[in-house]
Amino acid sequence: MRPRPVFVNLLFWILGLLLLGRGSFSAQSMDIHTLVAQLNPEIKQMMSEGKVPSATIALVSGNRIIWIGSFGHSNLWARTPAVPSTVYLIGSTFKTMSMFALLQQMEQGKFKLDDRVNNYLAEFKIKGEELSLPVTFRHLLTHTSGLPGDFGRHPVWGSTVPPPLKVYLQGVLKLKNPPMTRVIYSNMAYTLIAYMIEKFSGVPYKEYIQEHIFDPVEMKDTAFIPRPDMEERMAIPYVIDQKTGRHKPAVRLKANVWPAGIVYGTINNQAHWLIANLNRGVFKGRRLISEETFQEVMTRQYDQFAGPISEGWLNESTGYGLTWWITQRKGDTYFAHSGSVSGYTAFLAGNLDKRTGFAILTNGHRAHKHLFKLAISALDLLEAFRKN
């Protein structure tokens, strides 16, 4: 039997890589193949233990995406396989993007981080504030403002819709606790941030984000309102039926606090956002915020509130930088943030010193701790990959 030509062997090798998690790969394919082969069992375990119907995952090194994979079904009824272009709700991972937009306004001299927010509000004020304990912009960006969480759900196909930002804030903007009392994860605070971006820039919030965040980072499939072609690719959100233990479709939601995370996107776009942060606020040579501001973003702000966040990320050193969760691990600085809305869980994590990152989007419900475990495994494997 004559041996196959070299190019045929190469073709079969490439095909094998594509079949592994339906992933894409870089020029260092053999190393990526080994990495993904080691990661694959943990992805399957995450999906099983977290009851995750589908996931898209990206691995980033430096200024490039080195692998994207897709797993499971984005629509269980139709048995639609997830693909890298599947659209998910990205949830509160978007808060990190809104934070950048606000800091762009700071860099234009519109405010300072430790300024009193009420000094910039005219049509309404934060109620319940004591002059001796003012709410600052730094408090808003670290969930230490004392503003409550809030959500204000509206079914997408229901008869109600979220009110305009000003109307919503006028009715609810009241402290639950004095600032710096404790950490209260506040969607309301990030809705106020959206209003301030609009007020400072003179541009409608959605337009500002599109022009100054989505466009320069080439996030072409990230949107507050999905385009028809994005809707065609959208993953169905699922929750677990408590009676049967099986997946059931969740109600799609809008929210009064929509700037806090009612945003849709793809894993490629999430990876682009990771690249912008791993490269210290720069994407393809375009700087979004200054190096000095970026250093502030990646600095844990309040030592007294240090400790694991959310469902246990990551260790006792974890605390809020400006929006990002900041952790020290093995001498390196890690940043991370999750996103969760009924039927979806998302996560971003990066090693700032090694410039490696992990992004995942799922249509699983509150699967945080399972995504966290997978992220650490992926980042450790990426460190080994970089040494090759």
C-alpha positions as a Markdown table, in Angstrom:
| # | Residue | x | y | z |
|---|---|---|---|---|
| 1 | Met | 0.0 | 0.0 | 0.0 |
| 2 | Arg | 1.4 | 3.4 | -1.0 |
| 3 | Pro | 1.7 | 5.9 | 1.9 |
| 4 | Arg | -0.6 | 8.9 | 1.8 |
| 5 | Pro | 1.0 | 12.1 | 0.5 |
| 6 | Val | 2.2 | 14.5 | 3.2 |
| 7 | Phe | -0.5 | 17.1 | 2.4 |
| 8 | Val | -3.2 | 14.4 | 2.9 |
| 9 | Asn | -1.8 | 13.5 | 6.3 |
| 10 | Leu | -1.8 | 17.2 | 7.2 |
| 11 | Leu | -5.4 | 17.5 | 6.1 |
| 12 | Phe | -6.5 | 14.6 | 8.3 |
| 13 | Trp | -4.6 | 16.1 | 11.2 |
| 14 | Ile | -6.3 | 19.5 | 10.8 |
| 15 | Leu | -9.7 | 17.8 | 10.5 |
| 16 | Gly | -9.0 | 16.0 | 13.8 |
| 17 | Leu | -8.3 | 19.3 | 15.5 |
| 18 | Leu | -11.5 | 20.9 | 14.1 |
| 19 | Leu | -13.6 | 18.0 | 15.5 |
| 20 | Leu | -12.2 | 18.4 | 19.0 |
| 21 | Gly | -14.8 | 20.6 | 20.5 |
| 22 | Arg | -15.5 | 22.2 | 17.1 |
| 23 | Gly | -12.6 | 24.5 | 17.9 |
| 24 | Ser | -10.5 | 26.9 | 15.9 |
| 25 | Phe | -6.7 | 27.1 | 16.3 |
| 26 | Ser | -3.6 | 29.1 | 15.7 |
| 27 | Ala | -0.3 | 28.4 | 14.0 |
| 28 | Gln | 1.0 | 26.6 | 17.1 |
| 29 | Ser | -1.7 | 23.9 | 16.5 |
| 30 | Met | 0.1 | 20.9 | 18.1 |
| 31 | Asp | 0.6 | 22.8 | 21.4 |
| 32 | Ile | -3.0 | 24.0 | 21.3 |
| 33 | His | -4.2 | 20.4 | 20.5 |
| 34 | Thr | -2.4 | 19.1 | 23.6 |
| 35 | Leu | -3.8 | 21.9 | 25.8 |
| 36 | Val | -7.4 | 21.4 | 24.6 |
| 37 | Ala | -7.1 | 17.6 | 24.9 |
| 38 | Gln | -6.2 | 18.1 | 28.6 |
| 39 | Leu | -8.9 | 20.7 | 29.1 |
| 40 | Asn | -11.7 | 18.8 | 27.3 |
| 41 | Pro | -12.5 | 16.4 | 30.2 |
| 42 | Glu | -12.8 | 19.3 | 32.6 |
| 43 | Ile | -15.2 | 21.1 | 30.1 |
| 44 | Lys | -17.4 | 18.0 | 30.1 |
| 45 | Gln | -17.3 | 17.8 | 33.9 |
| 46 | Met | -18.2 | 21.5 | 34.2 |
| 47 | Met | -21.2 | 21.0 | 31.8 |
| 48 | Ser | -22.3 | 17.9 | 33.7 |
| 49 | Glu | -22.0 | 19.2 | 37.2 |
| 50 | Gly | -23.2 | 22.7 | 36.4 |
| 51 | Lys | -26.1 | 21.4 | 34.3 |
| 52 | Val | -24.9 | 23.6 | 31.4 |
| 53 | Pro | -26.7 | 22.8 | 28.0 |
| 54 | Ser | -24.1 | 24.6 | 25.9 |
| 55 | Ala | -20.9 | 26.7 | 26.2 |
| 56 | Thr | -18.5 | 28.6 | 24.0 |
| 57 | Ile | -15.0 | 29.1 | 25.3 |
| 58 | Ala | -12.1 | 31.2 | 24.2 |
| 59 | Leu | -8.4 | 31.1 | 25.3 |
| 60 | Val | -6.3 | 34.2 | 24.8 |
| 61 | Ser | -2.6 | 34.8 | 25.0 |
| 62 | Gly | -1.1 | 38.2 | 24.6 |
| 63 | Asn | -2.9 | 40.0 | 21.8 |
| 64 | Arg | -4.5 | 37.1 | 20.1 |
| 65 | Ile | -7.2 | 34.4 | 20.4 |
| 66 | Ile | -5.4 | 31.1 | 20.3 |
| 67 | Trp | -8.4 | 28.8 | 20.5 |
| 68 | Ile | -12.2 | 29.0 | 20.4 |
| 69 | Gly | -14.4 | 25.9 | 21.1 |
| 70 | Ser | -18.1 | 25.2 | 21.3 |
| 71 | Phe | -19.9 | 22.5 | 23.2 |
| 72 | Gly | -23.4 | 21.1 | 23.7 |
| 73 | His | -26.7 | 22.4 | 22.3 |
| 74 | Ser | -27.8 | 26.0 | 22.3 |
| 75 | Asn | -31.4 | 24.8 | 21.7 |
| 76 | Leu | -32.2 | 21.5 | 23.4 |
| 77 | Trp | -35.6 | 21.1 | 21.7 |
| 78 | Ala | -34.2 | 21.5 | 18.2 |
| 79 | Arg | -30.8 | 19.9 | 19.1 |
| 80 | Thr | -29.0 | 22.9 | 17.7 |
| 81 | Pro | -25.2 | 22.6 | 18.3 |
| 82 | Ala | -23.5 | 25.6 | 19.8 |
| 83 | Val | -21.0 | 27.2 | 17.5 |
| 84 | Pro | -18.5 | 30.0 | 18.1 |
| 85 | Ser | -20.9 | 32.6 | 16.7 |
| 86 | Thr | -23.8 | 31.5 | 19.0 |
| 87 | Val | -25.1 | 34.6 | 20.9 |
| 88 | Tyr | -25.6 | 34.6 | 24.6 |
| 89 | Leu | -26.5 | 37.2 | 27.2 |
| 90 | Ile | -23.1 | 38.4 | 28.6 |
| 91 | Gly | -24.6 | 39.7 | 31.8 |
| 92 | Ser | -22.5 | 41.7 | 34.3 |
| 93 | Thr | -19.3 | 41.1 | 32.4 |
| 94 | Phe | -20.5 | 44.2 | 30.6 |
| 95 | Lys | -20.1 | 46.3 | 33.8 |
| 96 | Thr | -16.4 | 46.3 | 33.1 |
| 97 | Met | -17.0 | 47.9 | 29.7 |
| 98 | Ser | -19.3 | 50.5 | 31.2 |
| 99 | Met | -16.6 | 51.3 | 33.7 |
| 100 | Phe | -14.1 | 52.0 | 31.0 |
| 101 | Ala | -16.6 | 54.4 | 29.4 |
| 102 | Leu | -17.0 | 56.3 | 32.6 |
| 103 | Leu | -13.3 | 56.5 | 33.2 |
| 104 | Gln | -12.9 | 57.9 | 29.7 |
| 105 | Gln | -15.0 | 60.8 | 30.9 |
| 106 | Met | -12.8 | 61.1 | 34.0 |
| 107 | Glu | -9.8 | 61.4 | 31.8 |
| 108 | Gln | -11.4 | 64.3 | 30.0 |
| 109 | Gly | -11.6 | 66.1 | 33.3 |
| 110 | Lys | -15.4 | 65.7 | 33.9 |
| 111 | Phe | -15.0 | 64.4 | 37.5 |
| 112 | Lys | -12.5 | 62.7 | 39.9 |
| 113 | Leu | -13.0 | 59.3 | 41.4 |
| 114 | Asp | -13.4 | 60.6 | 44.9 |
| 115 | Asp | -15.8 | 63.4 | 44.0 |
| 116 | Arg | -19.3 | 63.4 | 45.6 |
| 117 | Val | -21.7 | 62.0 | 43.0 |
| 118 | Asn | -24.6 | 64.2 | 44.2 |
| 119 | Asn | -22.6 | 67.3 | 43.2 |
| 120 | Tyr | -23.1 | 66.3 | 39.6 |
| 121 | Leu | -26.8 | 65.4 | 39.8 |
| 122 | Ala | -29.4 | 68.2 | 39.2 |
| 123 | Glu | -32.7 | 66.6 | 38.3 |
| 124 | Phe | -32.6 | 64.1 | 41.2 |
| 125 | Lys | -30.2 | 63.2 | 44.0 |
| 126 | Ile | -29.1 | 60.1 | 45.8 |
| 127 | Lys | -31.5 | 60.1 | 48.8 |
| 128 | Gly | -30.5 | 59.2 | 52.3 |
| 129 | Glu | -26.9 | 60.4 | 52.0 |
| 130 | Glu | -25.2 | 62.2 | 55.0 |
| 131 | Leu | -22.9 | 65.0 | 54.0 |
| 132 | Ser | -20.2 | 63.6 | 56.2 |
| 133 | Leu | -20.4 | 60.3 | 54.3 |
| 134 | Pro | -20.9 | 61.2 | 50.6 |
| 135 | Val | -21.2 | 58.6 | 47.9 |
| 136 | Thr | -18.3 | 58.9 | 45.5 |
| 137 | Phe | -17.6 | 57.6 | 42.0 |
| 138 | Arg | -15.1 | 55.2 | 43.5 |
| 139 | His | -17.9 | 53.8 | 45.7 |
| 140 | Leu | -20.1 | 53.2 | 42.7 |
| 141 | Leu | -17.3 | 51.3 | 40.9 |
| 142 | Thr | -16.6 | 49.0 | 43.9 |
| 143 | His | -20.2 | 48.2 | 45.1 |
| 144 | Thr | -19.5 | 50.1 | 48.4 |
| 145 | Ser | -21.9 | 53.0 | 47.7 |
| 146 | Gly | -24.7 | 51.6 | 49.9 |
| 147 | Leu | -27.1 | 51.6 | 46.9 |
| 148 | Pro | -29.3 | 48.4 | 46.7 |
| 149 | Gly | -29.0 | 45.7 | 44.1 |
| 150 | Asp | -32.3 | 46.0 | 42.3 |
| 151 | Phe | -33.3 | 44.5 | 39.0 |
| 152 | Gly | -36.9 | 45.3 | 37.9 |
| 153 | Arg | -37.7 | 42.4 | 35.6 |
| 154 | His | -39.8 | 42.7 | 32.4 |
| 155 | Pro | -40.5 | 39.7 | 30.2 |
| 156 | Val | -39.2 | 40.4 | 26.7 |
| 157 | Trp | -42.6 | 39.6 | 25.3 |
| 158 | Gly | -44.6 | 41.1 | 28.2 |
| 159 | Ser | -46.7 | 44.2 | 28.2 |
| 160 | Thr | -44.3 | 46.3 | 30.3 |
| 161 | Val | -40.9 | 47.8 | 29.4 |
| 162 | Pro | -38.1 | 49.4 | 31.4 |
| 163 | Pro | -38.6 | 53.2 | 32.0 |
| 164 | Pro | -36.0 | 55.8 | 30.7 |
| 165 | Leu | -32.9 | 56.0 | 32.8 |
| 166 | Lys | -33.8 | 59.3 | 34.4 |
| 167 | Val | -37.4 | 58.2 | 35.3 |
| 168 | Tyr | -36.1 | 55.0 | 36.8 |
| 169 | Leu | -33.4 | 56.6 | 38.9 |
| 170 | Gln | -35.7 | 59.4 | 40.1 |
| 171 | Gly | -38.0 | 56.9 | 41.7 |
| 172 | Val | -35.5 | 54.5 | 43.3 |
| 173 | Leu | -32.2 | 56.2 | 44.0 |
| 174 | Lys | -32.0 | 55.8 | 47.7 |
| 175 | Leu | -29.2 | 54.4 | 50.0 |
| 176 | Lys | -29.8 | 51.1 | 51.7 |
| 177 | Asn | -26.7 | 51.6 | 53.9 |
| 178 | Pro | -24.2 | 54.4 | 54.3 |
| 179 | Pro | -21.3 | 54.1 | 51.9 |
| 180 | Met | -18.3 | 51.9 | 52.9 |
| 181 | Thr | -20.5 | 50.0 | 55.5 |
| 182 | Arg | -20.2 | 46.8 | 53.5 |
| 183 | Val | -20.1 | 45.5 | 49.9 |
| 184 | Ile | -23.6 | 45.4 | 48.3 |
| 185 | Tyr | -23.6 | 44.2 | 44.7 |
| 186 | Ser | -25.5 | 47.0 | 43.1 |
| 187 | Asn | -27.0 | 47.0 | 39.6 |
| 188 | Met | -28.6 | 50.3 | 40.5 |
| 189 | Ala | -25.1 | 51.8 | 40.9 |
| 190 | Tyr | -24.2 | 50.8 | 37.3 |
| 191 | Thr | -27.5 | 52.2 | 36.0 |
| 192 | Leu | -26.5 | 55.5 | 37.6 |
| 193 | Ile | -23.1 | 55.1 | 36.0 |
| 194 | Ala | -24.8 | 54.9 | 32.6 |
| 195 | Tyr | -26.8 | 58.0 | 33.3 |
| 196 | Met | -23.5 | 59.8 | 34.3 |
| 197 | Ile | -21.8 | 58.7 | 31.1 |
| 198 | Glu | -24.7 | 60.1 | 29.1 |
| 199 | Lys | -24.7 | 63.4 | 31.1 |
| 200 | Phe | -20.9 | 63.9 | 30.9 |
| 201 | Ser | -20.6 | 63.0 | 27.2 |
| 202 | Gly | -23.8 | 64.6 | 25.9 |
| 203 | Val | -24.3 | 61.4 | 23.9 |
| 204 | Pro | -27.0 | 58.8 | 24.5 |
| 205 | Tyr | -25.5 | 56.0 | 26.5 |
| 206 | Lys | -26.0 | 53.2 | 24.0 |
| 207 | Glu | -24.5 | 55.3 | 21.2 |
| 208 | Tyr | -21.5 | 56.2 | 23.4 |
| 209 | Ile | -20.8 | 52.6 | 24.3 |
| 210 | Gln | -21.1 | 51.6 | 20.6 |
| 211 | Glu | -18.7 | 54.3 | 19.4 |
| 212 | His | -16.1 | 54.3 | 22.3 |
| 213 | Ile | -16.1 | 50.6 | 23.4 |
| 214 | Phe | -17.7 | 48.2 | 21.0 |
| 215 | Asp | -16.4 | 49.7 | 17.8 |
| 216 | Pro | -12.7 | 50.2 | 18.8 |
| 217 | Val | -12.5 | 46.7 | 20.3 |
| 218 | Glu | -14.2 | 45.2 | 17.2 |
| 219 | Met | -17.1 | 43.8 | 19.2 |
| 220 | Lys | -19.3 | 43.6 | 16.1 |
| 221 | Asp | -21.7 | 41.0 | 17.6 |
| 222 | Thr | -22.3 | 42.7 | 20.9 |
| 223 | Ala | -25.4 | 44.7 | 21.4 |
| 224 | Phe | -28.1 | 45.9 | 23.8 |
| 225 | Ile | -30.7 | 45.0 | 21.2 |
| 226 | Pro | -29.7 | 42.0 | 19.1 |
| 227 | Arg | -29.9 | 42.4 | 15.4 |
| 228 | Pro | -32.1 | 39.9 | 13.5 |
| 229 | Asp | -29.0 | 37.9 | 12.4 |
| 230 | Met | -27.9 | 37.8 | 16.0 |
| 231 | Glu | -31.3 | 36.7 | 17.2 |
| 232 | Glu | -31.1 | 33.8 | 14.7 |
| 233 | Arg | -28.0 | 32.6 | 16.5 |
| 234 | Met | -29.2 | 33.1 | 20.0 |
| 235 | Ala | -28.9 | 30.4 | 22.6 |
| 236 | Ile | -32.1 | 29.6 | 24.5 |
| 237 | Pro | -31.8 | 30.3 | 28.3 |
| 238 | Tyr | -32.4 | 27.3 | 30.5 |
| 239 | Val | -33.1 | 26.8 | 34.2 |
| 240 | Ile | -33.6 | 23.5 | 36.1 |
| 241 | Asp | -37.2 | 22.4 | 36.9 |
| 242 | Gln | -37.2 | 21.7 | 40.6 |
| 243 | Lys | -39.8 | 19.0 | 40.3 |
| 244 | Thr | -38.2 | 17.0 | 37.4 |
| 245 | Gly | -34.6 | 18.0 | 37.6 |
| 246 | Arg | -34.6 | 18.6 | 33.9 |
| 247 | His | -33.9 | 21.7 | 31.9 |
| 248 | Lys | -36.7 | 24.0 | 31.0 |
| 249 | Pro | -36.6 | 27.2 | 29.0 |
| 250 | Ala | -36.4 | 30.4 | 31.1 |
| 251 | Val | -38.3 | 33.6 | 30.5 |
| 252 | Arg | -36.3 | 36.0 | 28.5 |
| 253 | Leu | -35.9 | 39.2 | 30.4 |
| 254 | Lys | -35.4 | 42.9 | 30.1 |
| 255 | Ala | -34.7 | 45.0 | 33.3 |
| 256 | Asn | -34.9 | 48.4 | 34.7 |
| 257 | Val | -31.2 | 48.1 | 35.4 |
| 258 | Trp | -30.4 | 47.1 | 31.8 |
| 259 | Pro | -27.1 | 49.0 | 31.7 |
| 260 | Ala | -25.9 | 46.7 | 34.4 |
| 261 | Gly | -25.8 | 43.7 | 32.0 |
| 262 | Ile | -28.7 | 43.2 | 29.7 |
| 263 | Val | -26.3 | 42.9 | 26.7 |
| 264 | Tyr | -25.9 | 40.1 | 24.1 |
| 265 | Gly | -22.6 | 39.0 | 22.6 |
| 266 | Thr | -20.4 | 36.2 | 21.3 |
| 267 | Ile | -17.4 | 34.5 | 22.6 |
| 268 | Asn | -15.1 | 36.1 | 20.0 |
| 269 | Asn | -16.2 | 39.5 | 21.2 |
| 270 | Gln | -15.7 | 38.6 | 24.8 |
| 271 | Ala | -12.2 | 37.4 | 23.9 |
| 272 | His | -11.5 | 40.8 | 22.3 |
| 273 | Trp | -12.5 | 42.5 | 25.5 |
| 274 | Leu | -10.0 | 40.2 | 27.4 |
| 275 | Ile | -7.3 | 41.2 | 24.9 |
| 276 | Ala | -7.9 | 44.9 | 25.5 |
| 277 | Asn | -7.5 | 44.3 | 29.3 |
| 278 | Leu | -4.6 | 41.9 | 29.1 |
| 279 | Asn | -2.8 | 44.6 | 27.0 |
| 280 | Arg | -3.5 | 47.3 | 29.6 |
| 281 | Gly | -6.3 | 49.1 | 27.9 |
| 282 | Val | -5.0 | 48.8 | 24.4 |
| 283 | Phe | -6.6 | 46.9 | 21.5 |
| 284 | Lys | -4.7 | 46.7 | 18.2 |
| 285 | Gly | -2.8 | 49.8 | 19.0 |
| 286 | Arg | -5.8 | 51.9 | 20.1 |
| 287 | Arg | -5.7 | 53.0 | 23.7 |
| 288 | Leu | -9.1 | 53.1 | 25.5 |
| 289 | Ile | -7.8 | 54.5 | 28.8 |
| 290 | Ser | -4.4 | 55.7 | 30.0 |
| 291 | Glu | -1.9 | 53.5 | 31.6 |
| 292 | Glu | -2.2 | 55.4 | 34.9 |
| 293 | Thr | -6.0 | 54.9 | 34.9 |
| 294 | Phe | -5.6 | 51.2 | 34.0 |
| 295 | Gln | -3.3 | 50.7 | 36.9 |
| 296 | Glu | -6.0 | 52.1 | 39.2 |
| 297 | Val | -8.5 | 49.7 | 37.6 |
| 298 | Met | -6.4 | 46.7 | 38.4 |
| 299 | Thr | -5.6 | 47.8 | 42.0 |
| 300 | Arg | -7.7 | 46.3 | 44.9 |
| 301 | Gln | -9.3 | 49.4 | 46.3 |
| 302 | Tyr | -10.4 | 48.4 | 49.9 |
| 303 | Asp | -8.4 | 45.9 | 51.9 |
| 304 | Gln | -11.1 | 45.6 | 54.6 |
| 305 | Phe | -13.5 | 44.0 | 52.1 |
| 306 | Ala | -11.0 | 41.4 | 50.8 |
| 307 | Gly | -12.1 | 37.8 | 50.5 |
| 308 | Pro | -13.7 | 35.4 | 47.9 |
| 309 | Ile | -16.4 | 37.0 | 45.7 |
| 310 | Ser | -19.6 | 35.5 | 44.3 |
| 311 | Glu | -19.6 | 31.7 | 44.4 |
| 312 | Gly | -16.1 | 31.6 | 45.8 |
| 313 | Trp | -13.7 | 33.3 | 43.4 |
| 314 | Leu | -10.7 | 33.1 | 44.2 |
| 315 | Asn | -9.0 | 33.4 | 47.5 |
| 316 | Glu | -8.6 | 35.7 | 50.5 |
| 317 | Ser | -6.7 | 38.3 | 48.5 |
| 318 | Thr | -9.7 | 38.9 | 46.2 |
| 319 | Gly | -11.4 | 42.3 | 46.2 |
| 320 | Tyr | -12.8 | 44.9 | 43.9 |
| 321 | Gly | -10.5 | 46.9 | 41.8 |
| 322 | Leu | -12.6 | 49.3 | 39.7 |
| 323 | Thr | -15.4 | 46.9 | 38.8 |
| 324 | Trp | -13.0 | 44.0 | 38.0 |
| 325 | Trp | -12.4 | 41.4 | 40.8 |
| 326 | Ile | -8.7 | 41.6 | 41.6 |
| 327 | Thr | -6.7 | 38.7 | 43.1 |
| 328 | Gln | -3.1 | 37.8 | 43.8 |
| 329 | Arg | -2.2 | 34.2 | 43.0 |
| 330 | Lys | 1.3 | 32.7 | 42.7 |
| 331 | Gly | 2.7 | 36.2 | 42.6 |
| 332 | Asp | 0.6 | 37.2 | 39.6 |
| 333 | Thr | -2.4 | 39.6 | 39.4 |
| 334 | Tyr | -5.6 | 38.1 | 38.2 |
| 335 | Phe | -8.7 | 40.0 | 37.1 |
| 336 | Ala | -12.2 | 38.4 | 36.7 |
| 337 | His | -15.9 | 39.1 | 36.5 |
| 338 | Ser | -19.0 | 36.9 | 36.1 |
| 339 | Gly | -22.3 | 37.6 | 34.5 |
| 340 | Ser | -25.6 | 36.0 | 35.4 |
| 341 | Val | -29.2 | 36.6 | 34.2 |
| 342 | Ser | -31.9 | 33.9 | 34.4 |
| 343 | Gly | -30.8 | 31.0 | 32.1 |
| 344 | Tyr | -27.3 | 32.4 | 31.3 |
| 345 | Thr | -23.9 | 32.4 | 33.1 |
| 346 | Ala | -20.8 | 34.1 | 31.7 |
| 347 | Phe | -17.3 | 34.5 | 33.0 |
| 348 | Leu | -14.1 | 36.3 | 32.1 |
| 349 | Ala | -10.7 | 35.8 | 33.8 |
| 350 | Gly | -7.2 | 36.9 | 33.0 |
| 351 | Asn | -3.7 | 36.7 | 34.4 |
| 352 | Leu | -2.4 | 40.2 | 33.9 |
| 353 | Asp | 1.2 | 39.3 | 34.3 |
| 354 | Lys | 1.2 | 36.3 | 32.0 |
| 355 | Arg | -1.2 | 38.0 | 29.6 |
| 356 | Thr | -3.4 | 34.9 | 29.4 |
| 357 | Gly | -7.1 | 34.9 | 29.5 |
| 358 | Phe | -10.2 | 32.7 | 29.6 |
| 359 | Ala | -13.7 | 33.6 | 28.5 |
| 360 | Ile | -16.9 | 31.5 | 28.6 |
| 361 | Leu | -20.5 | 32.0 | 27.7 |
| 362 | Thr | -23.2 | 29.5 | 28.6 |
| 363 | Asn | -27.0 | 29.0 | 28.7 |
| 364 | Gly | -26.7 | 27.4 | 32.1 |
| 365 | His | -28.3 | 28.9 | 35.1 |
| 366 | Arg | -26.1 | 30.2 | 38.0 |
| 367 | Ala | -23.2 | 27.8 | 37.1 |
| 368 | His | -20.6 | 30.2 | 38.6 |
| 369 | Lys | -18.5 | 27.9 | 40.7 |
| 370 | His | -18.2 | 25.4 | 37.9 |
| 371 | Leu | -17.0 | 28.0 | 35.5 |
| 372 | Phe | -14.6 | 29.3 | 38.1 |
| 373 | Lys | -13.0 | 25.9 | 38.5 |
| 374 | Leu | -12.7 | 25.5 | 34.8 |
| 375 | Ala | -11.2 | 29.0 | 34.4 |
| 376 | Ile | -8.3 | 28.2 | 36.8 |
| 377 | Ser | -7.5 | 24.9 | 35.1 |
| 378 | Ala | -7.5 | 26.7 | 31.7 |
| 379 | Leu | -5.3 | 29.6 | 33.0 |
| 380 | Asp | -2.8 | 27.1 | 34.5 |
| 381 | Leu | -2.7 | 25.2 | 31.2 |
| 382 | Leu | -2.2 | 28.4 | 29.3 |
| 383 | Glu | 0.8 | 29.2 | 31.5 |
| 384 | Ala | 2.4 | 25.8 | 30.6 |
| 385 | Phe | 1.5 | 26.5 | 26.9 |
| 386 | Arg | 3.4 | 29.8 | 27.0 |
| 387 | Lys | 6.5 | 28.1 | 28.3 |
| 388 | Asn | 6.7 | 25.8 | 25.2 |
